[in-house]
């Protein structure tokens, strides 16, 4: 694919927000740029990013502003290098830009196969996600519980807030969604304000009206055990205790197990 136009307004806004946050987090001093007495812009200036990436300033400015322009894969690769994006952030950049695949000629980081084998051996629903709430692997029971897991680049935050199937399956969606948002807020604020997670949260806050009020809630939640009730295929309700295991070898990975509970 040589180039694509970013025609969907929400996608362009999410992309612009992500790029801006990536630019603002880079310290000019860390790149050896000369210090200036007064710097109104946090992080790098747009012209500095354009120079580092080897792209035109006007084109980059329009891109960051979320304008409806056509960009090539080469432009995105150059921009990713200029912004010092890691692999996960590059993949997120390409996904926001509407690319089906991201290829950079390097091997992708593999999940620990011990975790994958563990969840595949379970009868209960289980899945593995990262700090951005991306679903990296899941077993058959989880795909039966959440049909959205079968989609490419499944993300639990997007499923909770944008999937009609999820809303129809869960009892008291507002309670569950608020809890998920506050846990994701905790991850974002305590995890170095990841641009990827920040971009996804911005999508949610812009699209779902109630979330702005929930975001300002003083209650603190973090990833941990949770009880939810879901509708099964026979149109009856089943309660689950969601247990979360954090990988010791890979702290950024979490394994979620859904233990069925008896309904009193």
C-alpha positions in Angstrom: 0.0 0.0 0.0 1.7 3.2 -1.2 -0.4 5.7 0.6 -3.8 6.1 2.2 -6.0 9.0 3.1 -7.0 9.4 6.7 -10.7 10.0 6.1 -12.3 9.0 9.4 -12.4 12.0 11.7 -12.2 10.0 15.0 -9.2 8.1 13.6 -7.4 11.3 12.6 -8.1 12.8 16.0 -6.7 9.8 17.8 -3.7 9.7 15.6 -3.0 13.4 16.1 -3.3 13.0 19.9 -0.9 10.1 19.8 1.7 11.9 17.7 1.6 15.0 19.8 2.1 13.1 23.0 5.1 11.2 21.5 6.6 14.5 20.5 6.1 16.2 23.8 7.7 13.4 25.8 11.1 13.7 24.1 13.6 15.9 25.9 15.7 18.1 23.4 18.7 17.6 25.7 18.4 13.8 25.3 19.0 14.2 21.6 21.9 16.6 22.0 19.9 19.6 20.6 21.2 23.0 21.6 19.6 24.5 24.6 17.6 27.7 24.2 16.7 30.2 27.0 13.0 30.1 26.4 11.1 27.1 25.0 7.4 27.5 24.8 6.8 24.0 23.5 7.0 21.0 25.8 9.3 18.4 24.4 10.4 18.8 20.8 9.2 21.4 18.3 7.4 20.3 15.2 10.3 21.5 13.0 12.7 19.4 15.1 10.6 16.3 14.6 10.4 16.9 10.9 14.2 17.4 10.7 14.9 14.2 12.7 12.4 12.2 10.6 13.6 13.7 7.3 10.1 14.8 6.3 8.7 18.1 5.2 7.6 20.4 8.0 4.3 21.4 6.4 3.4 17.8 5.7 4.3 16.8 9.3 2.4 19.7 10.7 -0.8 18.8 8.8 -0.4 15.2 9.8 -0.1 16.1 13.5 -3.1 18.4 13.2 -5.2 15.5 11.9 -5.8 16.8 8.5 -7.2 14.6 5.7 -4.0 13.9 3.8 -2.4 10.9 2.1 0.8 9.5 3.7 3.1 6.7 2.6 4.4 3.8 4.6 7.9 5.4 4.2 6.6 8.6 5.8 5.3 6.6 8.8 8.6 4.7 9.2 10.6 7.9 9.1 8.3 9.5 11.6 8.5 6.5 13.9 12.3 6.7 13.8 12.2 10.5 14.4 9.9 10.1 17.4 12.0 7.2 18.8 9.0 4.9 18.9 9.5 1.3 20.2 8.0 -1.6 18.3 4.6 -1.6 20.1 4.3 2.2 19.5 5.2 1.8 15.8 2.5 -0.9 15.4 0.0 1.5 17.1 1.0 4.3 14.8 0.4 2.1 11.7 -2.9 0.9 13.1 -4.1 4.4 13.7 -3.1 5.3 10.2 -5.3 2.6 8.9 -2.5 0.2 7.8 -3.5 -3.5 7.8 0.1 -4.6 8.7 3.3 -3.2 10.2 6.6 -4.6 8.8 10.0 -3.4 9.8 12.2 -6.4 8.9 12.8 -7.4 12.5 11.4 -10.3 14.5 8.4 -9.5 16.6 8.7 -10.1 20.3 7.1 -13.4 21.2 4.9 -14.2 24.1 6.4 -16.6 26.7 5.1 -19.9 25.3 4.7 -21.2 28.9 1.9 -18.7 29.4 0.3 -19.5 26.1 0.4 -23.3 26.9 -1.0 -22.6 30.3 -4.1 -20.8 29.1 -4.7 -23.2 26.3 -4.7 -26.1 28.8 -7.5 -24.5 30.8 -11.2 -25.2 30.4 -12.1 -21.8 31.9 -11.8 -18.6 29.8 -8.4 -17.0 30.0 -6.4 -14.4 28.0 -3.1 -12.5 28.1 -3.0 -8.7 27.7 -0.3 -6.1 28.0 -0.2 -2.7 29.7 -2.1 -1.1 26.8 -4.9 -3.7 27.3 -4.3 -5.4 24.0 -5.4 -9.0 23.9 -2.2 -10.8 22.9 -3.5 -14.4 23.3 -6.6 -16.2 24.4 -8.0 -19.7 24.7 -11.0 -21.2 23.0 -13.2 -20.7 26.1 -12.4 -16.9 26.0 -13.3 -16.6 22.3 -16.7 -18.2 23.1 -17.3 -15.7 25.9 -16.1 -12.7 23.9 -16.5 -13.0 20.1 -14.6 -9.7 19.7 -11.4 -11.5 20.6 -11.4 -13.1 17.2 -10.9 -9.6 15.6 -7.4 -8.4 14.7 -5.8 -6.1 17.3 -8.4 -6.8 19.9 -8.1 -4.4 22.8 -10.1 -4.9 26.1 -10.8 -1.2 26.5 -12.2 -0.8 23.0 -14.3 -4.0 23.5 -15.8 -2.7 26.8 -16.6 0.7 25.4 -17.3 0.2 21.7 -18.5 -3.4 21.3 -22.3 -3.8 21.1 -21.9 -7.5 21.6 -20.1 -6.9 24.9 -22.8 -4.5 26.1 -25.5 -7.0 25.4 -23.7 -9.8 27.2 -22.8 -8.1 30.4 -25.1 -7.2 33.3 -24.8 -3.6 34.5 -22.5 -2.3 31.8 -22.1 1.1 33.4 -20.7 -0.4 36.6 -18.3 -2.6 34.7 -17.2 0.1 32.3 -16.6 2.6 35.1 -14.4 0.1 36.9 -12.5 -0.7 33.8 -11.9 3.0 33.0 -10.6 3.7 36.5 -8.3 0.7 36.4 -7.0 1.9 33.0 -6.6 5.4 34.4 -4.5 4.0 37.2 -2.3 2.1 34.7 -1.8 5.3 32.7 -1.0 7.6 35.5 1.4 5.1 37.3 2.9 3.5 34.2 4.8 6.5 32.7 1.8 7.8 30.8 2.2 5.5 27.8 1.3 7.3 24.5 -0.5 4.1 23.3 -2.7 3.7 26.3 -3.2 7.5 26.4 -4.4 7.4 22.8 -6.9 4.7 23.5 -8.2 6.4 26.6 -8.6 9.6 24.6 -10.7 7.7 22.1 -12.9 6.5 24.9 -13.2 9.9 26.6 -14.1 11.6 23.3 -16.7 9.0 22.2 -18.5 7.9 25.4 -20.2 10.7 27.3 -20.2 9.2 30.8 -16.5 8.6 30.9 -15.5 12.2 31.5 -17.4 12.2 34.7 -16.0 8.8 35.7 -12.4 9.9 34.9 -12.7 12.7 37.5 -13.8 10.3 40.2 -11.6 10.3 43.2 -11.8 6.6 43.8 -8.6 4.6 42.9 -8.7 1.2 41.3 -5.9 -0.9 39.9 -5.8 -4.2 38.1 -7.0 -6.9 40.5 -9.8 -9.5 41.1 -13.3 -8.4 39.9 -16.7 -10.0 39.9 -18.9 -9.7 36.8 -22.1 -11.4 35.4 -22.4 -12.3 31.8 -25.2 -13.7 29.6 -24.3 -17.1 28.2 -25.4 -18.7 24.9 -28.6 -20.1 26.4 -29.7 -16.6 27.5 -29.1 -17.3 31.2 -26.8 -15.4 33.5 -23.5 -16.6 34.9 -21.3 -14.8 37.4 -17.5 -14.9 37.2 -14.6 -14.0 39.4 -11.9 -12.5 37.2 -8.5 -13.4 38.7 -5.4 -11.5 37.4 -1.9 -12.9 37.4 1.0 -10.6 36.6 4.0 -12.3 34.9 7.2 -12.2 37.0 9.4 -12.5 34.0 7.4 -10.0 31.9 5.8 -7.5 34.3 3.9 -5.8 31.4 1.9 -9.0 30.8 -1.2 -10.0 32.7 -3.2 -13.2 32.5 -6.9 -13.0 33.3 -8.8 -16.1 34.4 -12.6 -16.3 34.5 -13.8 -18.6 37.3 -17.5 -19.4 37.2 -19.3 -18.6 40.5 -22.5 -20.0 41.8 -25.3 -17.4 41.7 -27.0 -17.1 45.1 
